[in-house]
Each structure stands twice: as C-alpha cells, then as structure tokens.
Amino acid sequence: MSENPQDYIDEMARKRGYVLDYHKVMAKQDFPVLQAANHLVSAAYLDQRTLDRRTKELIFIVSLTVMRAAKGHIQSHIRVALDLGVSATEILEAIEISLPEAGIVAFQGGFEAWREVVGADGIEPRVSVHEGGSGAGA
C-alpha cells in the first residue's frame, strides 16, 4: 500500500468497501499507527486465506453485534456483505446467533443496524399498545 496518507485511505476504501471515521482521522493524525492496525486487519480479515470474504463479513457482523459496536460500524459490514451477494435473510440469521450468547440487548443493536440498511418493516398490532421503540426488551 501507498506511503502517502491520502492514497493509503483511498486504497483502504477500495479494498474494504468502507472506511470508518477513525481511519480518516488516523491517516492524518498518526499514519504509522493506522498502517500497523490496518496490517493486522488485512492479515486476519482482508487477505484471502481459507474463509471467503462473505463468511468473514458474517462473522464480523455477529462479533460487532455481540460487542455492541456502534451502529454505523455494524452497518458498514452489512453493506459490504450485501455488495458481496449475501442476502438480507442470511445476514439476519447471522445476527440472530447473538441471541443465545449475548442476549436480547446486544441482538437488538445488530438487528436495528440491519433493519435500517435493508429497509425491513414489521406488522403493527391492531390493538392499543404502548410503543416500546427500537430498544424495547423481549
């Protein structure tokens, strides 16, 4: 990859399909640390090894959900997975794996990220209820 911070961030965007805000700031503020962190990510995630990129994206989506990562971070991986041909249903099924291990609160974060990206809607009750919002319990 390039030794020029602007070229480097452009190459990251092409290779990953996304860049996060911290990538952009680190490229300008502490380029050597960004390069070191990106090297680790490349070795574990981006470089072709045994697992294909689709599988790695699903794993990333689930692990970010379990870790309660920022919604935008989860959504960036959902969008890449969709670009790679993973279906919205496959992504939802992967997110659902977080339920038994991490619980409903972690699941809801991933679910809400997914719902916004794919535009999923639901069925409204025909009886009067209090609204629970997107973060309501089970």
C-alpha positions in Angstrom: 0.0 0.0 0.0 1.0 3.6 -0.5 3.1 5.6 1.9 1.0 8.7 1.1 -1.8 9.1 3.7 -4.4 10.2 1.1 -3.5 7.4 -1.3 -3.5 4.9 1.6 -7.0 5.8 2.7 -8.2 5.6 -0.9 -6.7 2.1 -1.2 -8.3 1.1 2.1 -11.7 2.2 0.8 -11.2 0.2 -2.4 -10.0 -2.9 -0.6 -12.5 -2.9 2.3 -15.5 -1.3 0.6 -15.8 1.2 3.5 -13.6 3.3 5.8 -14.6 4.4 9.3 -14.2 7.9 10.7 -11.3 6.8 12.9 -9.4 5.6 9.8 -9.7 9.0 8.2 -8.5 10.9 11.3 -5.7 8.4 12.0 -4.5 8.7 8.4 -3.9 12.4 9.1 -3.0 12.4 12.8 -1.0 9.2 13.3 -0.4 7.5 10.0 2.1 4.9 11.3 -0.4 3.5 13.8 -3.1 3.4 11.2 -0.7 1.4 9.0 0.1 -1.0 11.8 -3.6 -1.6 12.7 -4.5 -2.0 9.1 -1.8 -4.6 8.6 -3.3 -6.7 11.3 -6.8 -6.3 9.9 -5.5 -7.3 6.4 -3.8 -10.4 7.7 -6.9 -11.5 9.7 -9.7 -10.3 7.5 -8.9 -8.9 4.1 -6.2 -11.3 2.8 -7.6 -14.4 1.1 -6.9 -17.4 3.2 -9.3 -20.3 4.0 -12.5 -18.4 4.7 -14.1 -16.5 1.9 -14.9 -12.8 2.2 -18.7 -13.4 2.5 -18.1 -15.7 5.5 -15.7 -13.2 7.1 -18.3 -10.4 6.7 -21.0 -12.5 8.5 -18.5 -13.3 11.3 -17.7 -9.6 11.6 -21.4 -8.6 11.7 -22.0 -11.1 14.5 -18.9 -10.2 16.5 -19.6 -6.5 16.2 -23.2 -7.1 17.3 -22.1 -9.1 20.4 -19.5 -6.4 21.2 -22.3 -3.8 20.9 -20.3 -1.8 18.4 -21.6 1.5 17.0 -24.5 1.0 14.7 -22.6 2.7 11.8 -19.7 0.2 12.2 -22.1 -2.8 12.0 -23.9 -1.2 9.1 -20.7 -0.8 7.1 -20.1 -4.6 7.2 -23.8 -5.2 6.4 -23.5 -3.1 3.3 -20.2 -4.9 2.2 -21.9 -8.3 2.8 -24.8 -7.2 0.6 -22.4 -6.0 -2.0 -20.8 -9.4 -1.9 -24.1 -11.1 -2.6 -25.1 -12.2 0.9 -28.8 -11.9 1.3 -30.6 -9.8 3.9 -32.1 -13.0 5.3 -28.6 -14.6 5.6 -27.4 -11.5 7.5 -30.4 -11.5 9.8 -29.8 -15.2 10.5 -26.2 -14.5 11.4 -27.3 -11.6 13.7 -29.8 -14.0 15.4 -26.9 -16.2 16.5 -26.0 -13.4 19.0 -29.3 -14.0 20.9 -28.3 -17.1 23.0 -24.8 -15.9 23.7 -25.1 -12.1 24.1 -28.7 -11.6 24.9 -31.6 -9.5 23.6 -29.9 -6.1 24.1 -26.9 -7.0 22.0 -29.1 -8.6 19.4 -31.3 -5.5 19.1 -28.3 -3.3 18.3 -27.4 -5.6 15.4 -31.0 -6.0 14.4 -31.6 -2.3 14.3 -28.5 -1.7 12.2 -29.7 -4.4 9.8 -33.3 -3.1 9.7 -32.1 0.4 8.7 -29.8 -0.8 6.0 -32.2 -3.3 4.3 -35.4 -1.2 5.0 -37.2 -4.0 6.8 -40.6 -3.2 8.2 -42.9 -5.0 10.6 -46.5 -5.8 11.3 -48.3 -3.2 13.5 -50.7 -4.5 16.2 -54.4 -3.8 15.7 -54.9 -3.2 19.4 -53.8 -0.3 21.5 -50.3 -0.7 23.0 -47.6 1.5 24.4 -44.7 2.0 22.0 -41.5 0.3 23.1 -39.2 1.9 20.5 -36.4 0.1 18.8 -34.7 -0.7 22.1 -37.5 -2.4 23.9 -37.0 -5.7 25.7 -38.2 -9.1 24.5 
